[in-house]
Structure formats: C-alpha cells, structure tokens
Amino acid sequence: MPIMTTPIFPPQAPGSRPKGARSEREASAHVRNMFSRIAPRYDFLNHLLSLSLDRVWRRRAASKFQRVLRRTNARVLDLCCGTGDLTFAMERVRMKAWRDRGAYRIPMVGSDFAEPMLERAHEKGRQHHRAAVFVASDALRLPFPNACFDLVTTAFGFRNLANYENGLREIARVLKDDGQVGILEFSEPKGGPMAGLFRLYFRHILPNIGGIISGSKDAYRYLPGSVAKFPSRTELAEMMKRVGFVDVKIFSWNFGSVVLHSARMPEQASEPVNN
Ligand SMILES: C[S@@+](CC[C@H](N)C(=O)[O-])C[C@H]1O[C@@H](n2cnc3c(N)ncnc32)[C@H](O)[C@@H]1O
C-alpha cells in the first residue's frame, strides 16, 4: 500500500520559504526573528545598499496614492511597515496637502510583527513629531475589523509573507469598497542590459556587504533568494484579480528591479431597483 504523506506546504500556497522552515508558522517565525535581529542596522543598510534610491521608490509609491491620501477622512494602513519609512513618506504627502487647512488628522497606521523594527518606527515618529501610530500585528491575521481602511500599502514586506494569497485576502478584508492597495516589491529584471548586472549585485555584492555590516549573513542571503522565488509581476497581478481586486496596474522602476502593483476593491454592487 502506498504511504500517503501530507505536504507541509500545500503546492497551491506560494509564500516565503526561508531555509529550514517546515511550515507556514515556522516560515513566519523565521522572518520575524530575522528582521528583529537586523533592525538596528536596517535603515542604514537600506540607504547604503540602494544608494538612497529606496527613499525615491517609497516617495514615488506614496505619490501614486495622492488622491486618497489628500482626503482628510481617509484611513490608511501601511502593512509590514518596518521602521516606518513608507508610512512617513505617505504622511508627508498628506501634510503637504493639508498645510493651512487645519483639518482633523486621522493618524496613519503602520503595522509589523517585528517589534524591534516598530520601536525604531515609533522613535523616528517621536523625533520628527509625526502623528502616525504603530501597531504590532501579523499581516496574515490583522487585528482590524472588516472594511475599515481606504488604502493599504506595503513596501518590500509582502514578499516575506508565508502565504501570499492569504495576505491578499486579509488586505481585501480590511479594505472598504473601492479602497486601494499598493504593493511595492523588488523584482529580478528578466532581460535587457541591466539583468546580468542586477543579478551580480543582488546575489553576490549585496549579501556580502549586508552580511558584514548587519552581522547577519543569513538575512542578506535570504533577500536575493526570496526575490528570485517571488511570483512574477503578471502572476501577482493574476493572484490579485483572483482575490477580487480590480483595476490592477503595474508600475516598473529602476530597469524593472522595483515594481509597484496598485489595485482597488470593487465599488459596492448597487442595490437592485424594484419598481
Ligand atoms: C524588508 S522590511 C520592509 C520594511 C518597510 N516597509 C520598508 O519599506 O523599509 C519587511 C518587513 O516586513 C515585516 N513582515 C514580514 N512578514 C510579516 C508578517 N507576516 N506580518 C507583519 N510583518 C511582517 C518584517 O518584520 C519587516 O519589518
């Protein structure tokens, strides 16, 4: 009789697979420990390894959502916010639009499950007199009610989720009808003159510098591996549509190495009219 084995990761559930993790729970724990370990050097290394382009990408992503950010009553969640750089970039867009208006400010919410990253976000917010609030929570089990946000964003965090489709479902759950989502991620350019150069930098140079400065070689080896295994831009777009998002748009920057997916929840179906 054949021996039946239960796959630990069902084949239909793509998600982050750090080396040695045997279940989604272990994958999440591994990711949380890794980011907690590198938190003290995270910002410094981000800016160094990207030559500060990371700030440009977050600013660009924030500007794509200007319309919703400028609404004084918009509720915004930055998922996997880390040390809060996208949260603050979006807050800057809001502050610019609201200057002189004295509008009531609904604070932006940043959430992450690595508390040492959140402590830094909180400290940066305090130093720069920001209103954003930071909440410890797992992106796959958010502590928010259904349909409460107008915009959910995530920068360089979605790729680390142990189950991408469940991550999208959780985003869809907390978004209001017509609410928007933005997912900013790294991507491996597949062709063109920059593809080889990118691979050399991302797979060899970056892990070495990152490993030496952060003292965590694993973390900076995990980064190129996780980018290589992340669904392609069209696969992610298809997954978003399957979960129920509409108007999926893809913006590609830096020779295709940084990609923003934006989309929205459908507007509420209108009530049938009974004559
Ligand atoms: C590469 S950092 C990105 C941080 C920030 N968004 C930025 O732009 O610099 C990825 C972050 O995602 C967080 N993260 C990964 N999986 C998560 C999950 N399931 N729930 C909450 N946060 C998660 C990590 O703790 C980490 O802080």
The ligand as a Tripos MOL2 file, in Angstrom:
@<TRIPOS>MOLECULE
LIG
   27    29     1     0     0
SMALL
NO_CHARGES

@<TRIPOS>ATOM
      1 C1         12.1310   44.4450    4.1270 C.3       1 LIG1
      2 S1         11.2250   45.0020    5.5080 S.3       1 LIG1
      3 C2         10.3390   46.3680    4.8290 C.3       1 LIG1
      4 C3         10.0530   47.4320    5.8390 C.3       1 LIG1
      5 C4          9.4540   48.7360    5.3110 C.3       1 LIG1
      6 N1          8.1640   48.5440    4.7230 N.3       1 LIG1
      7 C5         10.3730   49.4180    4.3440 C.2       1 LIG1
      8 O1          9.8960   49.9050    3.3110 O.co2     1 LIG1
      9 O2         11.5660   49.5330    4.6520 O.co2     1 LIG1
     10 C6          9.9810   43.7850    5.6520 C.3       1 LIG1
     11 C7          9.1470   43.9230    6.9110 C.3       1 LIG1
     12 O3          8.0300   43.0510    6.7920 O.3       1 LIG1
     13 C8          7.7410   42.5530    8.0810 C.3       1 LIG1
     14 N2          6.9260   41.3490    7.9380 N.ar      1 LIG1
     15 C9          7.2000   40.2430    7.2190 C.ar      1 LIG1
     16 N3          6.2190   39.3340    7.3370 N.ar      1 LIG1
     17 C10         5.2800   39.8980    8.1510 C.ar      1 LIG1
     18 C11         4.0310   39.4710    8.6610 C.ar      1 LIG1
     19 N4          3.5250   38.2640    8.3690 N.pl3     1 LIG1
     20 N5          3.3290   40.3030    9.4470 N.ar      1 LIG1
     21 C12         3.8150   41.5190    9.7680 C.ar      1 LIG1
     22 N6          5.0140   41.9890    9.3400 N.ar      1 LIG1
     23 C13         5.7360   41.1780    8.5400 C.ar      1 LIG1
     24 C14         9.1090   42.3200    8.6920 C.3       1 LIG1
     25 O4          9.0670   42.2300   10.0960 O.3       1 LIG1
     26 C15         9.8710   43.5300    8.1760 C.3       1 LIG1
     27 O5          9.8400   44.5830    9.0960 O.3       1 LIG1
@<TRIPOS>BOND
     1     1     2 1
     2     2     3 1
     3     2    10 1
     4     3     4 1
     5     4     5 1
     6     5     6 1
     7     5     7 1
     8     7     8 2
     9     7     9 1
    10    10    11 1
    11    11    12 1
    12    11    26 1
    13    12    13 1
    14    13    14 1
    15    13    24 1
    16    14    15 ar
    17    14    23 ar
    18    15    16 ar
    19    16    17 ar
    20    17    18 ar
    21    17    23 ar
    22    18    19 1
    23    18    20 ar
    24    20    21 ar
    25    21    22 ar
    26    22    23 ar
    27    24    25 1
    28    24    26 1
    29    26    27 1
@<TRIPOS>SUBSTRUCTURE
     1 LIG1         1 GROUP 0 **** ****
